[in-house]
Amino acid sequence: MGLLYTKYKMFHYKDKLDSLPKDKAIMPPIHIRIKPTNVCNHDCWYCAYKVSHLQLGKDMVERDFIPEQKMLEIIDDCELMGVKAITFSGGGEPLIYKYMPQTLKRLIETNIAFATLTNGAKLDGEVAELFAKYGTWVRVSMDGYDNESYQKFRGVGKKEFDKIISNMEKFKKIGGQCYLGVSYIVGQDNWHKIYEISKILSEIGVDSLKISPAIVSNEGGKTNIYHQAFYKQAKEEIEKAQNDFGKTLEIYDSYHYQLNSFEKDYSWCPYSQMLMVIGADLNVYPCQDKAYNLDEALLGSIKNISFREWWYQNKESFFRVNPSCVCNHHCVAHEKNKMILEYLNADEKHLGFV
């Protein structure tokens, strides 16, 4: 299997990259992230869409969801446009969305690859069958390591951890080609269980484990201070887990310090034309980091227009968001944006001098 986590996938779409500047005709997005609902059955302490001290989800309305017919219209538009992939995410918990079976059945009729982020509590029944047999990947977000820790970290019932482990084990037994991953979010109360959770996931047949830091502040320095007290020990846990379980469980170490400053020195976000977000409010946003920030990052609404019509009529929207002014926080696209801008700004007269 090739690299799953790499920043260079976008360079397989040269025509799309070349179309990104303002004076070029817009091409369809490669990948779309859809937030079908803002309701969630977990209450994670670090959830940036809910906690008040983090900037995500500032204008999120929890009751919002995408109506069934609108969702099917979006899927049809994506097929006609040639979109390559759709990922479902939150906002809320995607698998709570009551029209998810209908959505997946429509997707199965297309050539669009699909995946979901989930907390795993509803990874069962028909939805699990459809993802297992036809999906590309499912990634379960975890932080706890037993029932007690799950109840403490997420405000859920007494047996939630056991249920999620059971759901993943059953999911793998369905068969199919869907890749099952886990994202383990590391904080001060669970770093010492990295090895233990790796062992559990290896034993139930999970394919991949991505280990990432909890983001506790909009300021990188404050997040680094939080992790500093246990950073070395956490890295040792990761290394030990990789050595012992790496042959059966791909363990991707994404646990690292943040940049001390998230200031941006560019005035437009090219990556937002490759991967953007449709929210449960039927608004279009440049990325998950700016979703539900209406004053800073609203690109437009598709409530009264199809997504396909909106996309081809509104390229100028992607240049209204100035990262140097409104994105001085943690940004998943920052490194990719720097790479794209360097690619686009290469002097054409010197391209031969590789």
C-alpha positions as a Python dict, from the first residue, in 0.01 Angstrom:
ca = {
    (1, 'M'): (0, 0, 0),
    (2, 'G'): (119, 351, -82),
    (3, 'L'): (138, 651, 148),
    (4, 'L'): (-196, 741, 307),
    (5, 'Y'): (-83, 1058, 481),
    (6, 'T'): (111, 1274, 239),
    (7, 'K'): (90, 1642, 144),
    (8, 'Y'): (184, 1563, -217),
    (9, 'K'): (-140, 1401, -340),
    (10, 'M'): (-247, 1734, -489),
    (11, 'F'): (43, 1727, -737),
    (12, 'H'): (-131, 1442, -917),
    (13, 'Y'): (-381, 1707, -1035),
    (14, 'K'): (-164, 1947, -1232),
    (15, 'D'): (-452, 2091, -1438),
    (16, 'K'): (-637, 2173, -1119),
    (17, 'L'): (-330, 2337, -965),
    (18, 'D'): (-278, 2550, -1275),
    (19, 'S'): (-643, 2664, -1265),
    (20, 'L'): (-628, 2808, -913),
    (21, 'P'): (-523, 3173, -977),
    (22, 'K'): (-795, 3435, -1004),
    (23, 'D'): (-751, 3493, -1378),
    (24, 'K'): (-805, 3125, -1470),
    (25, 'A'): (-1133, 2941, -1533),
    (26, 'I'): (-1247, 2747, -1229),
    (27, 'M'): (-1235, 2368, -1233),
    (28, 'P'): (-1438, 2144, -1000),
    (29, 'P'): (-1301, 2063, -654),
    (30, 'I'): (-1112, 1737, -609),
    (31, 'H'): (-1251, 1659, -265),
    (32, 'I'): (-1546, 1791, -65),
    (33, 'R'): (-1603, 1767, 307),
    (34, 'I'): (-1973, 1754, 393),
    (35, 'K'): (-2108, 1816, 742),
    (36, 'P'): (-2452, 1652, 730),
    (37, 'T'): (-2558, 1737, 1085),
    (38, 'N'): (-2441, 1945, 1379),
    (39, 'V'): (-2590, 1715, 1644),
    (40, 'C'): (-2346, 1496, 1835),
    (41, 'N'): (-2393, 1213, 2084),
    (42, 'H'): (-2055, 1279, 2251),
    (43, 'D'): (-1929, 1586, 2436),
    (44, 'C'): (-1550, 1579, 2394),
    (45, 'W'): (-1358, 1821, 2615),
    (46, 'Y'): (-1133, 1938, 2328),
    (47, 'C'): (-1398, 1965, 2053),
    (48, 'A'): (-1317, 2288, 1873),
    (49, 'Y'): (-1675, 2320, 1747),
    (50, 'K'): (-1815, 2337, 2100),
    (51, 'V'): (-1567, 2470, 2354),
    (52, 'S'): (-1575, 2848, 2388),
    (53, 'H'): (-1199, 2914, 2397),
    (54, 'L'): (-1133, 2769, 2049),
    (55, 'Q'): (-1227, 2952, 1730),
    (56, 'L'): (-1404, 2680, 1533),
    (57, 'G'): (-1781, 2666, 1509),
    (58, 'K'): (-1841, 3020, 1631),
    (59, 'D'): (-2174, 3048, 1448),
    (60, 'M'): (-2271, 2680, 1448),
    (61, 'V'): (-2639, 2606, 1511),
    (62, 'E'): (-2667, 2259, 1662),
    (63, 'R'): (-3012, 2180, 1517),
    (64, 'D'): (-2898, 2234, 1155),
    (65, 'F'): (-2889, 1939, 914),
    (66, 'I'): (-2895, 1892, 538),
    (67, 'P'): (-3242, 1788, 413),
    (68, 'E'): (-3256, 1453, 234),
    (69, 'Q'): (-3341, 1584, -113),
    (70, 'K'): (-3076, 1856, -88),
    (71, 'M'): (-2814, 1600, 8),
    (72, 'L'): (-2905, 1380, -289),
    (73, 'E'): (-2892, 1687, -514),
    (74, 'I'): (-2541, 1765, -385),
    (75, 'I'): (-2430, 1408, -458),
    (76, 'D'): (-2573, 1429, -811),
    (77, 'D'): (-2397, 1762, -867),
    (78, 'C'): (-2066, 1619, -747),
    (79, 'E'): (-2100, 1329, -989),
    (80, 'L'): (-2173, 1563, -1282),
    (81, 'M'): (-1881, 1789, -1185),
    (82, 'G'): (-1632, 1502, -1160),
    (83, 'V'): (-1557, 1536, -788),
    (84, 'K'): (-1323, 1254, -686),
    (85, 'A'): (-1401, 1211, -315),
    (86, 'I'): (-1640, 1309, -36),
    (87, 'T'): (-1566, 1290, 335),
    (88, 'F'): (-1841, 1322, 596),
    (89, 'S'): (-1743, 1497, 918),
    (90, 'G'): (-1867, 1723, 1199),
    (91, 'G'): (-1999, 1971, 1317),
    (92, 'G'): (-2181, 1686, 1476),
    (93, 'E'): (-2151, 1310, 1445),
    (94, 'P'): (-2205, 1219, 1076),
    (95, 'L'): (-2347, 873, 1147),
    (96, 'I'): (-2632, 1025, 1349),
    (97, 'Y'): (-2758, 1184, 1024),
    (98, 'K'): (-3090, 1008, 962),
    (99, 'Y'): (-3051, 1015, 584),
    (100, 'M'): (-2705, 858, 578),
    (101, 'P'): (-2825, 522, 432),
    (102, 'Q'): (-2999, 701, 143),
    (103, 'T'): (-2692, 919, 91),
    (104, 'L'): (-2455, 623, 77),
    (105, 'K'): (-2679, 429, -159),
    (106, 'R'): (-2678, 724, -398),
    (107, 'L'): (-2299, 754, -370),
    (108, 'I'): (-2256, 386, -448),
    (109, 'E'): (-2417, 452, -787),
    (110, 'T'): (-2144, 706, -872),
    (111, 'N'): (-1766, 692, -920),
    (112, 'I'): (-1710, 913, -614),
    (113, 'A'): (-1496, 763, -338),
    (114, 'F'): (-1641, 827, 7),
    (115, 'A'): (-1526, 814, 367),
    (116, 'T'): (-1625, 936, 711),
    (117, 'L'): (-1487, 1061, 1037),
    (118, 'T'): (-1688, 929, 1331),
    (119, 'N'): (-1681, 864, 1704),
    (120, 'G'): (-1780, 504, 1625),
    (121, 'A'): (-2087, 482, 1847),
    (122, 'K'): (-2320, 446, 1546),
    (123, 'L'): (-2087, 241, 1328),
    (124, 'D'): (-2333, -46, 1312),
    (125, 'G'): (-2628, -184, 1117),
    (126, 'E'): (-2693, -84, 756),
    (127, 'V'): (-2459, 215, 763),
    (128, 'A'): (-2167, -1, 877),
    (129, 'E'): (-2248, -256, 603),
    (130, 'L'): (-2250, 12, 333),
    (131, 'F'): (-1924, 170, 446),
    (132, 'A'): (-1751, -166, 491),
    (133, 'K'): (-1848, -291, 146),
    (134, 'Y'): (-1829, 30, -57),
    (135, 'G'): (-1646, 298, 140),
    (136, 'T'): (-1278, 386, 105),
    (137, 'W'): (-1202, 457, 469),
    (138, 'V'): (-1357, 516, 811),
    (139, 'R'): (-1163, 688, 1086),
    (140, 'V'): (-1282, 667, 1446),
    (141, 'S'): (-1180, 949, 1680),
    (142, 'M'): (-1082, 823, 2025),
    (143, 'D'): (-921, 953, 2341),
    (144, 'G'): (-1036, 714, 2613),
    (145, 'Y'): (-896, 370, 2681),
    (146, 'D'): (-1172, 211, 2893),
    (147, 'N'): (-1534, 274, 2994),
    (148, 'E'): (-1446, 499, 3286),
    (149, 'S'): (-1221, 728, 3082),
    (150, 'Y'): (-1478, 753, 2803),
    (151, 'Q'): (-1743, 859, 3050),
    (152, 'K'): (-1507, 1120, 3193),
    (153, 'F'): (-1369, 1259, 2865),
    (154, 'R'): (-1689, 1252, 2659),
    (155, 'G'): (-1982, 1262, 2900),
    (156, 'V'): (-2127, 936, 2768),
    (157, 'G'): (-2277, 619, 2915),
    (158, 'K'): (-2094, 366, 3128),
    (159, 'K'): (-2026, 113, 2851),
    (160, 'E'): (-1952, 342, 2555),
    (161, 'F'): (-1590, 235, 2511),
    (162, 'D'): (-1685, -133, 2500),
    (163, 'K'): (-1956, -57, 2243),
    (164, 'I'): (-1717, 129, 2014),
    (165, 'I'): (-1451, -142, 2034),
    (166, 'S'): (-1720, -400, 1957),
    (167, 'N'): (-1849, -192, 1663),
    (168, 'M'): (-1501, -174, 1511),
    (169, 'E'): (-1438, -544, 1560),
    (170, 'K'): (-1770, -631, 1392),
    (171, 'F'): (-1701, -379, 1115),
    (172, 'K'): (-1380, -557, 1020),
    (173, 'K'): (-1562, -892, 1015),
    (174, 'I'): (-1814, -765, 756),
    (175, 'G'): (-1539, -782, 498),
    (176, 'G'): (-1493, -549, 205),
    (177, 'Q'): (-1205, -318, 122),
    (178, 'C'): (-1284, -26, 355),
    (179, 'Y'): (-978, 85, 550),
    (180, 'L'): (-1052, 123, 922),
    (181, 'G'): (-843, 380, 1105),
    (182, 'V'): (-841, 537, 1448),
    (183, 'S'): (-730, 886, 1542),
    (184, 'Y'): (-611, 888, 1904),
    (185, 'I'): (-612, 1240, 2049),
    (186, 'V'): (-340, 1277, 2312),
    (187, 'G'): (-375, 1489, 2624),
    (188, 'Q'): (-245, 1496, 2979),
    (189, 'D'): (-490, 1230, 3100),
    (190, 'N'): (-435, 963, 2836),
    (191, 'W'): (-79, 985, 2697),
    (192, 'H'): (25, 699, 2924),
    (193, 'K'): (-228, 468, 2751),
    (194, 'I'): (-94, 501, 2396),
    (195, 'Y'): (71, 160, 2411),
    (196, 'E'): (-234, -3, 2569),
    (197, 'I'): (-482, 135, 2312),
    (198, 'S'): (-245, 34, 2032),
    (199, 'K'): (-250, -324, 2161),
    (200, 'I'): (-630, -330, 2178),
    (201, 'L'): (-671, -190, 1827),
    (202, 'S'): (-414, -430, 1685),
    (203, 'E'): (-597, -725, 1837),
    (204, 'I'): (-937, -634, 1687),
    (205, 'G'): (-796, -583, 1337),
    (206, 'V'): (-791, -203, 1299),
    (207, 'D'): (-573, -111, 1000),
    (208, 'S'): (-428, 224, 1103),
    (209, 'L'): (-371, 437, 1412),
    (210, 'K'): (-295, 808, 1381),
    (211, 'I'): (-172, 969, 1702),
    (212, 'S'): (-228, 1345, 1726),
    (213, 'P'): (-208, 1616, 1994),
    (214, 'A'): (-514, 1775, 2148),
    (215, 'I'): (-529, 2141, 2042),
    (216, 'V'): (-611, 2336, 2358),
    (217, 'S'): (-560, 2694, 2243),
    (218, 'N'): (-576, 2914, 1934),
    (219, 'E'): (-214, 3001, 2018),
    (220, 'G'): (42, 2739, 1927),
    (221, 'G'): (271, 2831, 2216),
    (222, 'K'): (1, 2763, 2475),
    (223, 'T'): (-77, 2424, 2324),
    (224, 'N'): (296, 2342, 2332),
    (225, 'I'): (322, 2436, 2699),
    (226, 'Y'): (29, 2205, 2775),
    (227, 'H'): (204, 1910, 2604),
    (228, 'Q'): (555, 1987, 2725),
    (229, 'A'): (511, 1817, 3063),
    (230, 'F'): (451, 1472, 2908),
    (231, 'Y'): (575, 1509, 2550),
    (232, 'K'): (890, 1298, 2586),
    (233, 'Q'): (708, 1014, 2764),
    (234, 'A'): (429, 1016, 2503),
    (235, 'K'): (682, 986, 2220),
    (236, 'E'): (840, 691, 2400),
    (237, 'E'): (498, 524, 2423),
    (238, 'I'): (447, 576, 2050),
    (239, 'E'): (787, 430, 1963),
    (240, 'K'): (728, 127, 2184),
    (241, 'A'): (387, 68, 2022),
    (242, 'Q'): (535, 100, 1673),
    (243, 'N'): (802, -154, 1756),
    (244, 'D'): (560, -409, 1905),
    (245, 'F'): (249, -369, 1685),
    (246, 'G'): (374, -201, 1369),
    (247, 'K'): (363, -519, 1163),
    (248, 'T'): (-15, -555, 1198),
    (249, 'L'): (-122, -196, 1277),
    (250, 'E'): (10, 102, 1083),
    (251, 'I'): (94, 358, 1354),
    (252, 'Y'): (131, 708, 1213),
    (253, 'D'): (305, 946, 1452),
    (254, 'S'): (142, 1286, 1407),
    (255, 'Y'): (208, 1386, 1767),
    (256, 'H'): (420, 1699, 1743),
    (257, 'Y'): (458, 2050, 1874),
    (258, 'Q'): (265, 2327, 1702),
    (259, 'L'): (415, 2634, 1539),
    (260, 'N'): (458, 2906, 1799),
    (261, 'S'): (291, 3148, 1560),
    (262, 'F'): (19, 3071, 1309),
    (263, 'E'): (57, 3397, 1120),
    (264, 'K'): (14, 3368, 743),
    (265, 'D'): (202, 3579, 488),
    (266, 'Y'): (-27, 3510, 191),
    (267, 'S'): (-355, 3680, 100),
    (268, 'W'): (-553, 3396, -61),
    (269, 'C'): (-606, 3027, 10),
    (270, 'P'): (-552, 2815, -303),
    (271, 'Y'): (-624, 2486, -127),
    (272, 'S'): (-985, 2592, -63),
    (273, 'Q'): (-1056, 2539, -433),
    (274, 'M'): (-932, 2180, -407),
    (275, 'L'): (-1100, 2082, -79),
    (276, 'M'): (-1379, 2292, 68),
    (277, 'V'): (-1667, 2240, 311),
    (278, 'I'): (-2043, 2227, 279),
    (279, 'G'): (-2190, 2283, 624),
    (280, 'A'): (-2512, 2151, 775),
    (281, 'D'): (-2638, 2510, 739),
    (282, 'L'): (-2596, 2473, 358),
    (283, 'N'): (-2324, 2735, 358),
    (284, 'V'): (-1997, 2686, 172),
    (285, 'Y'): (-1674, 2743, 367),
    (286, 'P'): (-1306, 2728, 261),
    (287, 'C'): (-1206, 2458, 511),
    (288, 'Q'): (-1299, 2280, 833),
    (289, 'D'): (-1096, 2530, 1035),
    (290, 'K'): (-1319, 2816, 919),
    (291, 'A'): (-1652, 2634, 900),
    (292, 'Y'): (-1932, 2813, 1081),
    (293, 'N'): (-1739, 3141, 1100),
    (294, 'L'): (-1986, 3355, 906),
    (295, 'D'): (-1820, 3695, 935),
    (296, 'E'): (-1470, 3572, 841),
    (297, 'A'): (-1513, 3286, 598),
    (298, 'L'): (-1858, 3252, 444),
    (299, 'L'): (-1808, 3181, 73),
    (300, 'G'): (-2176, 3152, -10),
    (301, 'S'): (-2499, 2961, 42),
    (302, 'I'): (-2654, 2678, -161),
    (303, 'K'): (-2993, 2691, 11),
    (304, 'N'): (-3162, 2831, -299),
    (305, 'I'): (-2919, 2726, -570),
    (306, 'S'): (-2755, 2397, -662),
    (307, 'F'): (-2398, 2343, -555),
    (308, 'R'): (-2292, 2300, -917),
    (309, 'E'): (-2448, 2632, -1019),
    (310, 'W'): (-2295, 2810, -720),
    (311, 'W'): (-1948, 2667, -783),
    (312, 'Y'): (-1916, 2781, -1143),
    (313, 'Q'): (-2058, 3128, -1071),
    (314, 'N'): (-1855, 3220, -764),
    (315, 'K'): (-1482, 3175, -812),
    (316, 'E'): (-1425, 3527, -679),
    (317, 'S'): (-1558, 3410, -340),
    (318, 'F'): (-1237, 3215, -279),
    (319, 'F'): (-1033, 3535, -289),
    (320, 'R'): (-1242, 3722, -31),
    (321, 'V'): (-1092, 3525, 258),
    (322, 'N'): (-752, 3671, 342),
    (323, 'P'): (-552, 3420, 551),
    (324, 'S'): (-308, 3688, 667),
    (325, 'C'): (-599, 3865, 838),
    (326, 'V'): (-842, 3596, 956),
    (327, 'C'): (-652, 3264, 966),
    (328, 'N'): (-383, 3329, 1225),
    (329, 'H'): (-464, 3008, 1409),
    (330, 'H'): (-401, 2635, 1363),
    (331, 'C'): (-459, 2553, 995),
    (332, 'V'): (-458, 2207, 839),
    (333, 'A'): (-392, 2349, 490),
    (334, 'H'): (-107, 2587, 575),
    (335, 'E'): (183, 2369, 456),
    (336, 'K'): (-7, 2272, 141),
    (337, 'N'): (-86, 2635, 66),
    (338, 'K'): (282, 2727, 93),
    (339, 'M'): (372, 2447, -149),
    (340, 'I'): (102, 2544, -401),
    (341, 'L'): (195, 2912, -391),
    (342, 'E'): (562, 2832, -444),
    (343, 'Y'): (465, 2607, -738),
    (344, 'L'): (245, 2877, -895),
    (345, 'N'): (501, 3154, -842),
    (346, 'A'): (791, 2976, -1014),
    (347, 'D'): (952, 3193, -1284),
    (348, 'E'): (846, 3043, -1617),
    (349, 'K'): (1169, 3152, -1787),
    (350, 'H'): (1370, 2940, -1547),
    (351, 'L'): (1153, 2627, -1531),
    (352, 'G'): (1401, 2429, -1739),
    (353, 'F'): (1677, 2475, -1483),
    (354, 'V'): (1559, 2198, -1255),
}
